[in-house]
Amino acid sequence: MIIARLTATELRRLAAGTLPKLAILALVVIPSLYSGLYLFANEDPYGRLDQVPAALVVRDRGATTTDPDTGTTQQVDYGRQVADRLAGGRGGFRWVRTTQAEAEAGVRDDRYDAALIIGPSFSQDLVSSAQYRPKQASLTLVTNDANNYLSTTIANTIADDVRDAIAAEVGTDAAGLFLQGFGSIHTNLAQGVQGADRLVAGAGELATGTQELVGGTGRLAAGAAETSRGAAELADGLDTLRADTRTLPDATRRLAAGAAKVAAGDDEIERVATEVEAAAARAATEAQAAARAAQEGAQRVEERRGTDQGQDLDAAYDALESARAAVQHELSVLQDEGYLTPEQVQALTDPVPRLQGELAAAEAALHTATTDLRALDIGAREVAQGDAALADATPRLAQGIASAAAGAGQLSSGTAQVAQGADELADSSFTLYDGTKELASGVTELRDGLQSGLARIPDLDQQTERDTARTIGDPVRVADDQLARAGSYGAGLAPFFMSLATWIGGYVLFLLVRPLSQRALAAGAPAWRTALGGWLPAVVLGAAQVVLMTALVAFALDIRPVYGAYTVLLLLLASAAFIAILQALNVWFGAVGEFLGLVLMLVQLVTAGGTFPWQTIPEPLLSVHRLLPMSYTVDGLRQTLYGGDLASAAGDAAVLAGVLVLGLVATTWAAYRRRTWTPNRLQPELVL
């Protein structure tokens, strides 16, 4: 009850009069003004970048690309695309097309915050990789930090975005060409696999043929050996023939002379044969006549002997002798006349038919011999002529035999070499056979490898090819999965500036509010009551500051907290903790304590981590970050404003509660000590 009375008394004191009331109103409004104005000014600066002038210089001459499949050409102008992209509102700044000299001068004299220059070879450099003459394209960004450092940072970000967009587009085109090349490779490799299949079949046939070649070369080697032996025998025979035919020219000349003589003798023989044939004909005629006469005489003798054997014996013998003589005479050569006995007559007459036959045969034989002699004469003449030709040709024959003998020697040597080569060929054919087997194995491996490679090379349809090229050109898409979303740049700064405004609000309160009731100190009231009695009036005003500030931020600036009640409670707790610290400083140090409160605000301004992540704070300020309460206020408000982790916010609230208790304890201890008045308290050295 005493604490409530002390609080009410202090508030009535502050509100006594119009100006004090206005002063209290001003103190309540200050945090709202500070946070509201700052957050309003920074609500969405990136959304208003189109008010920032920037120069754009396009000098690109474009380039020509060729489709590798169809051979068609296409004109590209990436510089114009960049310009259209920036002018279309995706470039942030308000881009103004101008010349390079004007752009550089404008950045220098602050007419432009930045300038982007696209060089004349920009497109040509971008397509150079497709022509296997790669050259990195470049954009020239002209900035001037003297104009505004953040403008430079933003311009760099915009240039990076442009570069990424162009890189994605060019990368997509390049990937498309790359995938088209894969399609061509797949088609050609498929043909290669078919060729490899035929090659495998051919290698198998080659191996089979080589195996047959091995057998053939073996037979060839054997035949070559036999040929070599035959050639050697031929050479030996020709050598013998050459030796034997050395006298052939003389012999043929003698043969020709003899043949001429034979031809002459044949003429003589033909003449004699003609005469013999005529004589034989006459002899045959005469012999036939003699035979007939002898037969007749014999008949007569026989008749005589049969009629008068005794008386006429001598006459018969005489007649027979006469007949024999007559026969002998008829034969003209050998018989004389005389008497013959019947046996003698028979003996004489019996040979006559035989002789007639023999004479006839002799005549026929003689005729034949005469014919043969005529043929012999003709042949002898031809032989004589041939022998003469032979005699003329025999020297050439001997020379040819000698040449043949020499050639046979060379043939023998050559066939020996052929035989040796055939043996080597037979040996090589085995090596060739082994090689063809290895070739067949290697070709099979090649075919299998090509088939395996073909299976790994993509064969894409046009739609899949386009989608794949687009993914390769822009492979990463950042998914905006925000667990807690601020919504705007101003909302992102709200935790920091609301915390800072709360500290400022607590600080200015003690410009009017007394940290301790002097009446309570003089009355000897308990120190804790005195401390709470000085703390509560400021807390009441601080609560009003928090409620007004939260309402302004939520409804005027449209920064709606996800957890509104927790946000207000956390700010009330932070305000109470800040007021407790500022009260303790004022109680302990007086006017110096007020200054220390200002210094502490400045320290927390840089250590709270309200703009950049607190991990980027260098030492030793990083250690201070963990000790000062505003750091936990900023972190807790981020959780409640954006819908973050309430457990983390509860931890921050616990730290603030501890700071609150610590501040009140310090103030209570100071109140206990201040019950004794000292000269320094009665007459302070410094009054603010």
C-alpha positions as CSV (number, residue, x, y, z in Angstrom):
1,M,0.0,0.0,0.0
2,I,2.8,2.3,0.8
3,I,4.4,1.5,-2.6
4,A,1.2,2.4,-4.4
5,R,0.9,5.6,-2.4
6,L,4.4,6.6,-3.3
7,T,3.7,5.8,-7.0
8,A,0.5,7.9,-7.0
9,T,2.2,10.8,-5.2
10,E,5.0,10.9,-7.8
11,L,2.5,10.7,-10.7
12,R,0.5,13.6,-9.3
13,R,3.6,15.6,-8.9
14,L,4.5,15.1,-12.5
15,A,1.0,16.0,-13.7
16,A,0.6,19.1,-11.6
17,G,0.0,21.7,-14.3
18,T,-0.4,22.0,-18.0
19,L,3.3,22.1,-19.0
20,P,4.1,19.0,-16.8
21,K,1.3,17.2,-18.5
22,L,2.6,18.2,-21.9
23,A,6.0,17.1,-20.8
24,I,4.7,13.7,-19.7
25,L,2.9,13.4,-23.1
26,A,6.1,14.2,-24.9
27,L,8.0,11.6,-22.8
28,V,5.4,9.0,-23.7
29,V,5.5,9.9,-27.4
30,I,9.3,10.0,-27.8
31,P,9.8,6.2,-28.3
32,S,6.9,6.1,-30.9
33,L,8.4,9.1,-32.7
34,Y,11.8,7.6,-32.8
35,S,10.9,4.1,-33.9
36,G,8.0,5.2,-36.1
37,L,9.9,7.8,-38.1
38,Y,12.9,5.6,-38.5
39,L,10.9,2.5,-39.5
40,F,8.7,4.6,-41.8
41,A,11.8,6.0,-43.6
42,N,13.2,2.5,-44.0
43,E,9.9,0.7,-44.6
44,D,10.8,-0.5,-48.1
45,P,13.9,1.3,-49.5
46,Y,14.5,-1.5,-52.1
47,G,11.0,-1.0,-53.5
48,R,11.8,2.7,-54.1
49,L,15.1,2.1,-55.9
50,D,13.4,3.1,-59.1
51,Q,13.7,6.6,-57.9
52,V,17.5,6.3,-57.9
53,P,19.0,7.4,-61.3
54,A,21.6,5.2,-62.9
55,A,23.2,5.4,-66.3
56,L,23.1,2.5,-68.9
57,V,25.5,2.4,-71.8
58,V,24.9,-0.2,-74.5
59,R,27.7,-0.5,-77.1
60,D,27.2,-4.2,-77.9
61,R,27.4,-5.0,-81.7
62,G,25.7,-8.3,-81.3
63,A,26.9,-11.7,-82.7
64,T,26.0,-14.5,-85.1
65,T,25.5,-18.1,-83.9
66,T,25.3,-21.2,-86.1
67,D,23.2,-24.2,-85.4
68,P,25.5,-27.3,-85.6
69,D,22.8,-29.6,-86.8
70,T,21.0,-27.5,-89.3
71,G,23.7,-25.0,-90.2
72,T,21.3,-22.1,-89.9
73,T,22.6,-18.8,-88.5
74,Q,20.9,-16.6,-85.9
75,Q,21.7,-13.0,-84.8
76,V,21.9,-12.5,-81.1
77,D,22.1,-9.3,-79.1
78,Y,22.6,-10.0,-75.4
79,G,23.5,-6.3,-74.7
80,R,20.0,-5.3,-75.9
81,Q,18.5,-8.0,-73.8
82,V,20.3,-6.7,-70.7
83,A,19.1,-3.2,-71.5
84,D,15.5,-4.4,-71.9
85,R,15.7,-6.4,-68.7
86,L,16.9,-3.3,-66.7
87,A,14.5,-1.0,-68.4
88,G,11.6,-3.4,-67.7
89,G,11.8,-2.8,-64.0
90,R,14.0,-5.7,-63.0
91,G,17.1,-3.6,-62.6
92,G,16.2,-1.8,-59.4
93,F,17.4,1.7,-60.4
94,R,15.9,4.1,-62.8
95,W,18.1,3.4,-65.7
96,V,18.8,6.1,-68.2
97,R,20.3,5.2,-71.7
98,T,23.2,7.5,-72.4
99,T,26.8,7.6,-73.8
100,Q,29.8,6.3,-71.9
101,A,31.3,9.8,-71.5
102,E,28.0,11.2,-70.1
103,A,27.6,8.2,-67.8
104,E,31.0,8.5,-66.3
105,A,30.6,12.3,-65.9
106,G,27.2,11.8,-64.3
107,V,28.5,9.4,-61.7
108,R,31.3,11.7,-60.9
109,D,29.1,14.8,-60.3
110,D,26.3,12.8,-58.5
111,R,23.7,12.9,-61.2
112,Y,23.8,9.2,-61.4
113,D,24.5,6.9,-58.5
114,A,26.0,4.2,-60.8
115,A,26.6,3.4,-64.4
116,L,26.5,0.1,-66.2
117,I,28.5,-0.1,-69.4
118,I,28.0,-3.0,-71.9
119,G,31.0,-3.2,-74.2
120,P,31.0,-3.7,-78.0
121,S,32.1,-7.4,-77.9
122,F,29.7,-8.4,-75.1
123,S,27.6,-10.8,-77.3
124,Q,30.5,-12.0,-79.3
125,D,32.3,-12.9,-76.0
126,L,29.3,-14.7,-74.7
127,V,29.0,-17.0,-77.8
128,S,32.8,-17.5,-78.1
129,S,32.7,-20.7,-76.2
130,A,30.4,-22.3,-78.8
131,Q,33.0,-21.4,-81.4
132,Y,35.8,-22.9,-79.3
133,R,37.4,-19.5,-78.8
134,P,36.3,-18.9,-75.2
135,K,36.5,-15.4,-73.9
136,Q,34.8,-14.2,-70.7
137,A,32.3,-11.4,-71.3
138,S,32.4,-8.4,-69.0
139,L,30.1,-5.7,-67.7
140,T,31.7,-2.4,-66.5
141,L,30.1,-1.0,-63.3
142,V,31.0,2.6,-62.5
143,T,30.3,3.7,-59.0
144,N,31.2,6.5,-56.6
145,D,31.1,5.8,-52.9
146,A,31.2,9.6,-52.4
147,N,27.6,9.6,-53.7
148,N,26.4,6.8,-51.4
149,Y,28.0,3.7,-50.2
150,L,24.8,1.7,-50.2
151,S,24.2,2.7,-53.8
152,T,27.5,1.0,-54.7
153,T,26.5,-2.1,-52.8
154,I,23.0,-2.1,-54.4
155,A,24.6,-1.5,-57.8
156,N,26.9,-4.4,-57.3
157,T,24.0,-6.6,-56.3
158,I,22.1,-5.6,-59.4
159,A,25.1,-6.2,-61.7
160,D,25.4,-9.7,-60.1
161,D,21.7,-10.4,-60.8
162,V,22.2,-9.3,-64.4
163,R,25.3,-11.4,-64.7
164,D,23.5,-14.4,-63.2
165,A,20.5,-14.0,-65.5
166,I,22.7,-13.7,-68.6
167,A,24.8,-16.6,-67.5
168,A,21.7,-18.7,-67.0
169,E,20.4,-17.8,-70.5
170,V,23.8,-18.4,-72.2
171,G,24.4,-21.5,-70.1
172,T,21.0,-22.8,-71.2
173,D,21.9,-22.2,-74.9
174,A,25.3,-23.8,-74.5
175,A,23.8,-26.7,-72.7
176,G,21.3,-27.1,-75.5
177,L,24.1,-27.3,-78.0
178,F,26.0,-29.6,-75.7
179,L,23.0,-32.0,-75.5
180,Q,22.4,-31.8,-79.2
181,G,26.0,-32.9,-79.6
182,F,25.2,-35.8,-77.2
183,G,22.3,-36.7,-79.5
184,S,24.6,-36.7,-82.5
185,I,27.2,-38.7,-80.6
186,H,24.5,-41.2,-79.7
187,T,23.4,-41.6,-83.3
188,N,26.9,-41.9,-84.6
189,L,27.9,-44.3,-81.8
190,A,24.8,-46.5,-82.6
191,Q,26.1,-46.7,-86.2
192,G,29.5,-47.5,-84.7
193,V,28.0,-50.3,-82.7
194,Q,26.5,-51.7,-85.9
195,G,29.8,-51.4,-87.6
196,A,31.5,-53.1,-84.7
197,D,29.0,-56.0,-85.0
198,R,30.1,-56.3,-88.6
199,L,33.7,-56.0,-87.6
200,V,33.3,-58.8,-85.1
201,A,31.8,-61.0,-87.7
202,G,34.5,-60.1,-90.2
203,A,37.2,-60.7,-87.5
204,G,35.7,-64.2,-86.9
205,E,35.8,-64.9,-90.7
206,L,39.3,-63.6,-90.8
207,A,40.3,-65.9,-87.9
208,T,38.8,-68.8,-89.8
209,G,40.5,-67.8,-93.0
210,T,43.8,-67.4,-91.2
211,Q,43.4,-70.9,-89.8
212,E,42.9,-72.2,-93.3
213,L,45.9,-70.1,-94.3
214,V,48.0,-71.9,-91.7
215,G,47.2,-75.2,-93.4
216,G,47.7,-73.8,-96.8
217,T,51.1,-72.3,-95.9
218,G,52.1,-75.6,-94.5
219,R,51.3,-77.3,-97.7
220,L,52.9,-74.5,-99.6
221,A,56.1,-75.0,-97.6
222,A,56.0,-78.8,-98.4
223,G,55.4,-78.1,-102.1
224,A,58.1,-75.5,-102.2
225,A,60.5,-78.0,-100.7
226,E,59.6,-80.5,-103.3
227,T,59.8,-77.8,-106.0
228,S,63.3,-76.9,-104.7
229,R,64.4,-80.5,-104.9
230,G,62.9,-80.9,-108.4
231,A,64.6,-77.7,-109.5
232,A,67.9,-79.0,-108.2
233,E,67.3,-82.3,-110.1
234,L,66.4,-80.3,-113.3
235,A,69.5,-78.2,-112.9
236,D,71.6,-81.4,-112.6
237,G,69.8,-83.0,-115.6
238,L,70.3,-79.9,-117.7
239,D,74.0,-79.8,-116.8
240,T,74.2,-83.5,-118.0
241,L,72.2,-82.6,-121.1
242,R,74.5,-79.7,-121.8
243,A,77.5,-82.0,-121.4
244,D,75.9,-84.7,-123.6
245,T,74.9,-82.2,-126.4
246,R,78.3,-80.6,-126.8
247,T,79.0,-83.0,-129.8
248,L,75.4,-82.7,-131.1
249,P,76.2,-80.0,-133.8
250,D,78.9,-82.2,-135.4
251,A,76.7,-85.3,-135.2
252,T,73.7,-83.6,-136.8
253,R,75.9,-82.3,-139.6
254,R,77.1,-85.9,-140.2
255,L,73.5,-87.1,-140.0
256,A,72.5,-84.6,-142.6
257,A,75.3,-85.8,-144.9
258,G,74.3,-89.4,-144.4
259,A,70.7,-88.6,-144.9
260,A,71.6,-87.1,-148.2
261,K,73.4,-90.2,-149.2
262,V,70.5,-92.4,-148.1
263,A,68.3,-90.3,-150.3
264,A,70.6,-90.9,-153.2
265,G,70.8,-94.7,-152.4
266,D,67.0,-94.8,-152.2
267,D,66.9,-93.6,-155.8
268,E,69.2,-96.3,-156.9
269,I,67.3,-98.9,-154.9
270,E,64.1,-97.8,-156.5
271,R,65.6,-98.2,-160.0
272,V,67.0,-101.7,-159.2
273,A,63.7,-102.7,-157.5
274,T,61.9,-101.8,-160.7
275,E,64.1,-103.9,-162.7
276,V,63.9,-106.8,-160.2
277,E,60.1,-106.5,-160.3
278,A,60.1,-106.8,-164.1
279,A,62.6,-109.8,-164.0
280,A,60.6,-111.5,-161.3
281,A,57.5,-111.1,-163.4
282,R,59.2,-112.7,-166.4
283,A,60.6,-115.5,-164.2
284,A,57.3,-116.2,-162.8
285,T,55.8,-116.4,-166.3
286,E,58.6,-118.7,-167.4
287,A,58.3,-120.8,-164.3
288,Q,54.6,-121.2,-164.8
289,A,55.2,-122.3,-168.4
290,A,58.0,-124.8,-167.3
291,A,55.8,-126.2,-164.7
292,R,53.0,-126.8,-167.2
293,A,55.5,-128.4,-169.5
294,A,56.9,-130.6,-166.8
295,Q,53.5,-131.7,-165.7
296,E,52.6,-132.6,-169.2
297,G,55.9,-134.5,-169.7
298,A,55.3,-136.4,-166.5
299,Q,51.9,-137.4,-167.6
300,R,53.3,-138.6,-170.8
301,V,56.0,-140.7,-169.0
302,E,53.4,-142.2,-166.7
303,E,51.3,-143.1,-169.6
304,R,54.2,-144.7,-171.3
305,R,55.3,-146.7,-168.2
306,G,51.8,-148.0,-167.8
307,T,51.6,-149.5,-171.3
308,D,55.0,-150.8,-171.9
309,Q,57.1,-151.0,-168.8
310,G,59.7,-153.5,-169.8
311,Q,60.3,-152.6,-173.4
312,D,60.1,-148.9,-173.2
313,L,61.9,-148.5,-169.9
314,D,65.0,-147.1,-171.4
315,A,63.0,-145.0,-173.8
316,A,60.9,-143.7,-171.0
317,Y,64.0,-142.8,-169.0
318,D,65.3,-141.2,-172.1
319,A,62.0,-139.4,-172.6
320,L,61.9,-138.5,-169.0
321,E,65.5,-137.3,-169.2
322,S,64.5,-135.4,-172.3
323,A,61.5,-134.0,-170.5
324,R,63.6,-133.3,-167.4
325,A,66.1,-131.7,-169.7
326,A,63.4,-129.8,-171.4
327,V,62.1,-128.8,-168.0
328,Q,65.7,-128.0,-167.0
329,H,66.1,-126.1,-170.2
330,E,62.8,-124.3,-169.5
331,L,64.0,-123.2,-166.2
332,S,67.0,-121.7,-168.1
333,V,69.4,-122.1,-165.3
334,L,69.9,-125.4,-163.4
335,Q,68.5,-128.6,-165.1
336,D,69.7,-130.5,-168.1
337,E,67.6,-132.9,-170.1
338,G,67.4,-136.5,-168.9
339,Y,65.1,-139.2,-167.7
340,L,63.5,-139.0,-164.4
341,T,61.8,-141.5,-162.2
342,P,58.2,-140.8,-161.1
343,E,59.4,-139.9,-157.6
344,Q,61.8,-137.5,-159.2
345,V,59.1,-136.2,-161.5
346,Q,56.7,-135.9,-158.5
347,A,59.5,-134.3,-156.5
348,L,60.0,-132.0,-159.4
349,T,56.4,-131.1,-160.0
350,D,55.4,-130.8,-156.3
351,P,57.4,-127.7,-155.6
352,V,56.0,-126.0,-158.7
353,P,52.7,-124.9,-157.2
354,R,54.5,-123.8,-154.1
355,L,57.0,-122.0,-156.0
356,Q,54.3,-120.4,-158.0
357,G,52.8,-119.2,-154.8
358,E,56.1,-118.1,-153.4
359,L,56.9,-116.3,-156.6
360,A,53.5,-114.6,-156.5
361,A,54.2,-113.7,-152.9
362,A,57.6,-112.6,-153.8
363,E,56.2,-110.5,-156.5
364,A,53.7,-108.9,-154.1
365,A,56.4,-108.4,-151.5
366,L,58.6,-106.9,-154.1
367,H,55.8,-104.6,-155.2
368,T,55.3,-103.6,-151.6
369,A,59.0,-103.1,-151.1
370,T,59.1,-101.0,-154.2
371,T,56.3,-98.8,-152.8
372,D,58.0,-98.6,-149.4
373,L,61.2,-97.7,-151.1
374,R,59.5,-94.9,-152.9
375,A,58.1,-93.7,-149.5
376,L,61.5,-94.2,-148.0
377,D,63.0,-92.1,-150.7
378,I,60.5,-89.3,-150.0
379,G,61.1,-89.6,-146.2
380,A,64.8,-89.8,-146.7
381,R,64.7,-86.6,-148.7
382,E,62.6,-85.0,-145.9
383,V,65.0,-86.4,-143.3
384,A,67.9,-84.9,-145.2
385,Q,66.2,-81.6,-145.3
386,G,65.2,-81.9,-141.5
387,D,68.7,-83.0,-140.7
388,A,70.1,-79.9,-142.5
389,A,67.7,-77.7,-140.5
390,L,68.6,-79.6,-137.4
391,A,72.3,-79.1,-138.1
392,D,71.6,-75.4,-138.5
393,A,69.5,-75.3,-135.2
394,T,71.7,-77.5,-133.1
395,P,74.1,-74.7,-132.1
396,R,71.2,-72.6,-131.0
397,L,69.8,-75.7,-129.2
398,A,73.1,-76.2,-127.5
399,Q,73.2,-72.6,-126.5
400,G,69.6,-72.7,-125.3
401,I,70.4,-75.9,-123.3
402,A,73.3,-74.0,-121.7
403,S,71.0,-71.0,-120.9
404,A,68.4,-73.4,-119.6
405,A,71.0,-75.0,-117.4
406,A,72.1,-71.6,-116.1
407,G,68.4,-70.7,-115.6
408,A,67.8,-74.0,-113.9
409,G,70.6,-73.2,-111.5
410,Q,69.0,-69.9,-110.7
411,L,65.6,-71.6,-110.5
412,S,67.1,-74.1,-108.0
413,S,68.5,-71.2,-105.9
414,G,65.2,-69.3,-106.2
415,T,63.1,-72.3,-105.3
416,A,65.4,-72.9,-102.3
417,Q,64.7,-69.3,-101.2
418,V,61.0,-69.8,-102.0
419,A,61.1,-72.9,-99.8
420,Q,62.8,-71.0,-97.0
421,G,60.3,-68.1,-97.4
422,A,57.4,-70.6,-97.4
423,D,58.7,-72.0,-94.1
424,E,58.9,-68.5,-92.7
425,L,55.5,-67.8,-94.1
426,A,54.2,-70.9,-92.4
427,D,55.7,-69.7,-89.1
428,S,54.3,-66.2,-89.7
429,S,50.9,-67.6,-90.5
430,F,50.8,-69.1,-87.0
431,T,51.6,-65.6,-85.6
432,L,49.0,-64.1,-87.9
433,Y,46.5,-66.6,-86.6
434,D,47.2,-65.8,-83.0
435,G,47.0,-62.1,-83.9
436,T,43.6,-62.6,-85.6
437,K,42.3,-64.3,-82.6
438,E,43.5,-61.4,-80.4
439,L,42.0,-59.0,-83.0
440,A,38.7,-60.9,-82.8
441,S,38.8,-60.7,-79.0
442,G,39.7,-57.0,-79.1
443,V,37.0,-56.2,-81.6
444,T,34.5,-58.0,-79.4
445,E,35.7,-55.9,-76.4
446,L,35.4,-52.8,-78.6
447,R,31.9,-53.7,-79.6
448,D,30.9,-54.4,-76.0
449,G,32.5,-51.2,-74.9
450,L,30.7,-49.2,-77.5
451,Q,27.4,-50.8,-76.5
452,S,28.1,-50.0,-72.9
453,G,29.0,-46.5,-73.8
454,L,25.9,-46.2,-76.0
455,A,23.7,-47.1,-73.0
456,R,25.3,-44.4,-70.9
457,I,25.0,-41.6,-73.5
458,P,21.6,-39.9,-73.2
459,D,19.2,-39.9,-76.2
460,L,16.7,-37.2,-75.3
461,D,13.6,-36.0,-77.1
462,Q,13.3,-32.3,-77.8
463,Q,11.2,-31.4,-74.7
464,T,13.5,-33.3,-72.4
465,E,16.5,-31.7,-74.1
466,R,15.1,-28.2,-73.5
467,D,14.2,-28.9,-69.9
468,T,17.6,-30.4,-69.3
469,A,19.4,-27.5,-70.9
470,R,17.4,-25.0,-68.9
471,T,18.3,-26.9,-65.7
472,I,22.0,-27.0,-66.6
473,G,22.0,-23.3,-67.4
474,D,20.2,-22.4,-64.2
475,P,20.8,-25.5,-61.9
476,V,19.9,-24.0,-58.6
477,R,16.6,-22.5,-57.6
478,V,16.5,-21.0,-54.1
479,A,13.3,-22.0,-52.4
480,D,12.1,-19.3,-50.1
481,D,11.1,-21.4,-47.1
482,Q,11.1,-18.9,-44.3
483,L,10.3,-20.2,-40.9
484,A,9.8,-16.6,-39.7
485,R,9.1,-13.9,-42.2
486,A,9.6,-10.1,-41.6
487,G,8.0,-9.0,-44.8
488,S,9.9,-5.8,-45.4
489,Y,13.1,-4.1,-44.8
490,G,11.4,-1.9,-42.2
491,A,9.9,-4.9,-40.4
492,G,13.4,-6.4,-40.3
493,L,14.7,-3.4,-38.5
494,A,11.7,-3.1,-36.1
495,P,13.1,-5.3,-33.3
496,F,16.2,-3.2,-33.1
497,F,14.6,0.2,-33.2
498,M,11.8,-0.7,-31.0
499,S,14.3,-2.0,-28.4
500,L,16.4,1.1,-28.8
501,A,13.3,3.4,-28.5
502,T,12.3,1.6,-25.3
503,W,15.7,2.3,-23.8
504,I,15.5,5.9,-25.0
505,G,12.0,6.2,-23.5
506,G,13.2,4.9,-20.1
507,Y,16.2,7.2,-20.3
508,V,14.2,10.4,-20.8
509,L,11.7,9.5,-18.1
510,F,14.3,10.1,-15.4
511,L,14.6,13.6,-16.7
512,L,11.3,14.2,-14.8
513,V,10.8,11.2,-12.6
514,R,12.8,11.1,-9.4
515,P,14.6,7.8,-9.0
516,L,13.9,7.7,-5.3
517,S,11.3,9.5,-3.1
518,Q,13.3,11.8,-0.8
519,R,10.3,11.9,1.6
520,A,10.4,8.1,1.9
521,L,14.2,8.2,2.5
522,A,13.7,10.9,5.2
523,A,10.9,9.0,6.8
524,G,13.1,5.9,7.1
525,A,10.9,3.7,5.0
526,P,12.3,0.3,4.1
527,A,14.8,0.5,1.3
528,W,13.0,-2.0,-0.9
529,R,9.8,0.0,-0.6
530,T,11.6,3.2,-1.4
531,A,13.2,1.5,-4.4
532,L,9.9,0.2,-5.8
533,G,8.2,3.5,-5.1
534,G,10.8,5.2,-7.3
535,W,10.7,2.5,-10.0
536,L,6.9,2.1,-10.4
537,P,6.0,5.6,-11.6
538,A,8.6,5.3,-14.4
539,V,7.3,1.8,-15.2
540,V,3.8,3.1,-15.6
541,L,4.9,5.8,-18.0
542,G,7.2,3.2,-19.8
543,A,4.2,1.0,-20.2
544,A,2.3,3.8,-21.9
545,Q,5.3,4.4,-24.2
546,V,5.3,0.7,-25.1
547,V,1.6,0.4,-25.8
548,L,1.6,3.6,-28.0
549,M,4.7,2.6,-29.9
550,T,3.4,-1.0,-30.5
551,A,0.1,0.4,-31.8
552,L,1.8,2.9,-34.1
553,V,4.1,0.2,-35.5
554,A,1.3,-2.3,-36.0
555,F,-1.4,-0.1,-37.4
556,A,0.3,3.0,-38.9
557,L,3.3,1.2,-40.4
558,D,1.5,-2.1,-40.9
559,I,4.2,-4.2,-39.2
560,R,1.9,-6.7,-37.6
561,P,3.4,-8.9,-35.0
562,V,2.6,-12.6,-35.3
563,Y,2.4,-12.9,-31.6
564,G,1.0,-9.5,-30.6
565,A,0.4,-10.2,-26.9
566,Y,3.8,-11.7,-26.4
567,T,5.3,-8.8,-28.2
568,V,3.7,-6.3,-25.9
569,L,4.6,-8.4,-22.8
570,L,8.2,-8.7,-23.9
571,L,8.4,-4.9,-24.5
572,L,6.8,-4.2,-21.1
573,L,9.4,-6.5,-19.5
574,A,12.2,-4.9,-21.4
575,S,11.0,-1.4,-20.4
576,A,10.8,-2.4,-16.8
577,A,14.3,-3.9,-16.9
578,F,15.8,-0.9,-18.7
579,I,14.1,1.5,-16.2
580,A,15.5,-0.6,-13.3
581,I,19.1,-0.3,-14.7
582,L,18.7,3.4,-15.4
583,Q,17.2,4.0,-11.9
584,A,20.1,2.2,-10.3
585,L,22.6,4.3,-12.3
586,N,20.8,7.5,-11.3
587,V,20.6,6.4,-7.7
588,W,24.2,5.3,-7.4
589,F,25.9,7.9,-9.6
590,G,23.5,10.8,-9.8
591,A,24.1,13.1,-12.8
592,V,27.0,10.9,-13.8
593,G,24.6,7.9,-13.8
594,E,22.4,9.7,-16.3
595,F,25.4,10.1,-18.6
596,L,26.4,6.5,-18.1
597,G,22.9,5.6,-19.2
598,L,23.5,7.5,-22.4
599,V,26.9,5.8,-22.9
600,L,25.3,2.4,-22.2
601,M,22.7,3.1,-24.9
602,L,25.4,3.9,-27.4
603,V,27.3,0.7,-26.6
604,Q,24.2,-1.4,-27.0
605,L,23.5,0.4,-30.3
606,V,26.5,-1.2,-31.8
607,T,26.5,-4.5,-29.9
608,A,22.9,-5.5,-30.0
609,G,23.2,-7.0,-33.5
610,G,20.1,-5.2,-34.8
611,T,21.3,-4.7,-38.4
612,F,24.0,-7.3,-39.2
613,P,24.2,-10.7,-37.5
614,W,25.7,-10.3,-34.0
615,Q,28.3,-12.9,-34.9
616,T,29.9,-10.3,-37.1
617,I,30.6,-8.0,-34.2
618,P,34.4,-8.0,-33.5
619,E,35.9,-8.6,-30.1
620,P,35.8,-7.2,-27.4
621,L,32.3,-5.8,-28.4
622,L,31.2,-9.4,-29.0
623,S,31.6,-10.2,-25.3
624,V,29.7,-7.0,-24.4
625,H,26.9,-8.2,-26.7
626,R,26.3,-11.2,-24.4
627,L,26.2,-9.0,-21.2
628,L,23.8,-6.2,-22.1
629,P,20.0,-6.5,-22.0
630,M,19.2,-4.9,-25.4
631,S,20.7,-7.9,-27.2
632,Y,18.1,-10.2,-25.6
633,T,15.3,-7.7,-26.3
634,V,16.2,-7.6,-30.0
635,D,16.4,-11.4,-30.2
636,G,13.1,-11.9,-28.3
637,L,11.2,-9.4,-30.4
638,R,12.3,-11.1,-33.6
639,Q,10.7,-14.3,-32.4
640,T,7.4,-12.7,-31.4
641,L,7.2,-10.2,-34.3
642,Y,8.0,-12.8,-37.1
643,G,6.5,-15.9,-35.6
644,G,9.7,-17.5,-34.5
645,D,10.6,-19.8,-31.6
646,L,8.6,-18.8,-28.5
647,A,10.9,-20.9,-26.3
648,S,13.8,-18.7,-27.5
649,A,11.7,-15.7,-26.7
650,A,11.0,-17.1,-23.2
651,G,14.7,-17.5,-22.6
652,D,15.3,-13.9,-23.6
653,A,12.5,-12.8,-21.3
654,A,14.1,-14.8,-18.4
655,V,17.4,-12.9,-19.0
656,L,15.5,-9.6,-19.0
657,A,13.7,-10.6,-15.8
658,G,17.1,-11.3,-14.2
659,V,18.3,-7.9,-15.3
660,L,15.2,-6.4,-13.7
661,V,15.8,-8.1,-10.4
662,L,19.5,-7.2,-10.5
663,G,18.6,-3.5,-11.1
664,L,16.0,-3.4,-8.3
665,V,18.5,-5.1,-5.9
666,A,21.1,-2.5,-6.8
667,T,18.6,0.3,-6.3
668,T,17.4,-1.2,-3.0
669,W,21.0,-1.3,-1.7
670,A,21.6,2.2,-2.8
671,A,18.3,3.3,-1.1
672,Y,19.5,1.6,2.1
673,R,22.7,3.5,2.0
674,R,21.1,6.8,1.1
675,R,19.1,7.0,4.3
676,T,22.2,8.7,5.7
677,W,22.7,12.2,4.4
678,T,26.2,13.3,3.4
679,P,27.6,16.7,2.4
680,N,27.9,15.5,-1.2
681,R,24.2,14.7,-1.4
682,L,23.3,18.1,0.1
683,Q,25.6,19.9,-2.3
684,P,26.4,17.7,-5.4
685,E,29.3,18.6,-7.5
686,L,27.5,18.1,-10.8
687,V,23.9,18.8,-11.5
688,L,22.2,18.0,-14.9
